[in-house]
Amino acid sequence: MITDRSHRGGRHRHVPVADQSQTRTRVGWRRAVAATACLGLAGVAVVASSSSAGAKVVPLARADLHNVAGQQIGEVVFKGEGKYAYRVEVDINEPTVPGLGNYHGLHIHTSGVCDPLSSFTSAGAHLNPDGVAHGAHKGDLPSLLLTAEGEGYVEFETDRLDIDMLLDEAVDGSAVVLHTGSDNFANIPTAYGTPLPSTLNTGDAGSRYACGVIEKVK
């Protein structure tokens, strides 16, 4: 689980726990340098300040990310007002994920099923109700930069998400997936030839390292 340890910058600060006996510490300066990735994503803006004055920003939904061993390695919180989830906060602490010190793909997938025996392929494809190309999927989130210690934090605003779409209660919900590799958002210049289908669909983000079912905050 993630325990609430302190209040910093006006928000609850969460610290993921690798097991039930030891709580990892945080690097305090991370808030000042977090979230410089993927500024070119349409509809997504990395933010360091609060939303519009007077707006009531509250947690609407969340996903606790677990690896295939069942260990919780982080959380994703969807915040906003009413049914609109226009702010997303991602907090990761996982020192064993491959590719530390690099960017990692982060997406919302179509099915709220995180089966570790399937290496999380049970979560389905990227959330893409509009049938558009990768990079413009509703489920395409900014990549997460992890430190060499496996810590990563990003907060951004988006106009792509609403709670009804995320929860998808009439069908099977949705999930957040953290990948082992970076996501190129299918941004391959034509000079390099025709991109592979895997590039066009997933941005070559690699295998699925962790998964979390998106659930409504009570």
N, C-alpha and C positions, 0 to 999 in steps of 0.2 A: 504494500500500500504506500501512499504518499502522505506524509505527515506535515501538518502546518506548523512550521518552526518559528516564523517571525513575520513582521510586517515591514516591507521595504518599498519605497517609491509609491506608497498608496495602495499596494496590492498585497494579497496574501502570498508569501513565498513558500513554495513547495519543495521538499527534498525527497527524491525517490529513494526507496530502500531496496538494496540488492537482496537481502534476506531478512529474517525476523530478528536478528541479533545485532545488527550493525547498521547505523545510519551514516551515509556518506556526507561529507561536508561540501559546502558550496564555495565557488570562487566569486567573491563579492563584486569584482569589477565587471562581471559579465553583463550586467544590465546596461552598462554604459556603452558597450561595444557590440551588443547583440543586433542581429537582424540587418545585415547589409546585403543579403542575397536576393537575386532575382528581381531587381527593380523593373525589369522589362516585362514582367508578366502583366497582361492586360487585366484590369479590374482588381489588381492587388497592389496595396501600398504598404511598405514597411513603416511603422510608426514608432516614435519615441515619446509622444505626448498623449494626453487624454483626448477623447472624441469631442465633438461639438459641445460647447458650453451648455449645461443644463440637461444634456442627454443622460438618461438613466441606464448605465451599462451594467448588466448583471449576467452571471453565468446562466446559460440556457441549456447547454448540453456539454457532455464531456466524454472522453475516451481514455481509459487507462491502458497504456501500451505494455504488452508482455512479449517476451521472447519465446522461442519454442520450448525452453525449459520451464516456462510458467512464471519466470521472475518478472516483476514489474520494473520497467526501465524508464518510465516517464509518463507524462500525461499531456493531453490536448484539451483545452477548454474553449468552447465556443460561447462568446459573450455578445450581448446586444440588447435589443428592446423589442418587446412583443414577440413576433415570430422571426424577426430579422437578426441573423447571427452575423454581424458585420465586423466583429473583432475576434481574432483567433490567437490564443497564447499556447506556445509549445515549450515544454520543459523536459529535457532528457538528461539522464545520467547513466551511462552504460560504458564502462571501460573495456569491454570485450568485443564490441561491434567491430567488424573488419573495416579498414579504411579510416582509422582515427586521424583527426587533423584535416579532414576533407569534408566536402559537401555530401549530403545524403538526400536522396529523393524522398519526398513526403507527399502522400496522396490520400484522398478519400476514395474508397472503393465501394462498389454497388451493393455488397451483401454484408450484413452484420453478423458474419460467422467467422470466427478466428480459430480455426482448427489447426493446432501445431503439427498434427500428423500429416497434414497436406502442405506443410511449409507455408501456410496461410493463403494458398491459392483458393481456398474456400471463400475468401472475401471477394472474389470475382474481379472484374475489370475496373478501370477508373470510372468514377461517377461522371457520366456524360450524357445527360438526358437530351441535349441538343444535337448530338451526333456530329460534333465538330472535331477538328484535328487536335492532337496533343499539344499542350501549351495553352489551349483555350477550354479544356474540360472544366466543368464545375468543380471537379475533384482535384484539379492541379493546384498544389500549394507551393509556396516558395521552399526551395531546398534548405536543409538545416546544416549549418557548419558546426561540426563537433571539434572540440579541443583534443589534444593528445591524451587527455585524461578521460575523454568520453563525455564531456559536458557540453550541452548546447541549449540555447534559449533564443526564441524568436517570438515577436509579437507583431502582428500585421492586421490591416483592415482590408475588407473585401466587400464587394456588392454582389457576389455570386451565390451566397448561401442563405437559405432560410431553414427554420427548424423542421417544417413539414417535410422538406426534401431530405434532410439529414436523417430524420428518424424513420421515415418511410414505413410507418407502422402498419399499413395495409398489406405490405409485401414482406420484406425481410430485413429492413433497416439498412445501415451502412457502417463502414469501419474505416479507421485511419491506419495506414500501413507505412512503416519506416523501412526504407530500402538500404542495401549494403553499399550501393554505388551512387554516384552523382547523376543528376537528371539534366540532359541537354535540351529538354523541351522540344525535341525534334528540330532544333535549329541547326540544320546542316546545309551549308551553302551548296548551290547546284554545281559549283566547280568540283566538288568532291564526289559527284555522281548521285545516283538515286538512292536515298536512304533505305535501309532494310525495314521490313514491316515492324520489327521489334523497336526500331528507333522511332518510327512514326506513331506507334501505339503507346509506348511507355518511356521513351527518351533514354533507353539503355541504362535505366537506374539499377539494374542488377536484381539479385534475389531479394525476397521479402524477409527482413530480419525481425520485425516486431509488428504486432497487430493489436488494435483495440476497438471493441464495439462501441459505437456512439450511443450514449444513453441520455435521456432527458434528466436534467437536474431537478430534483424534487423541490 
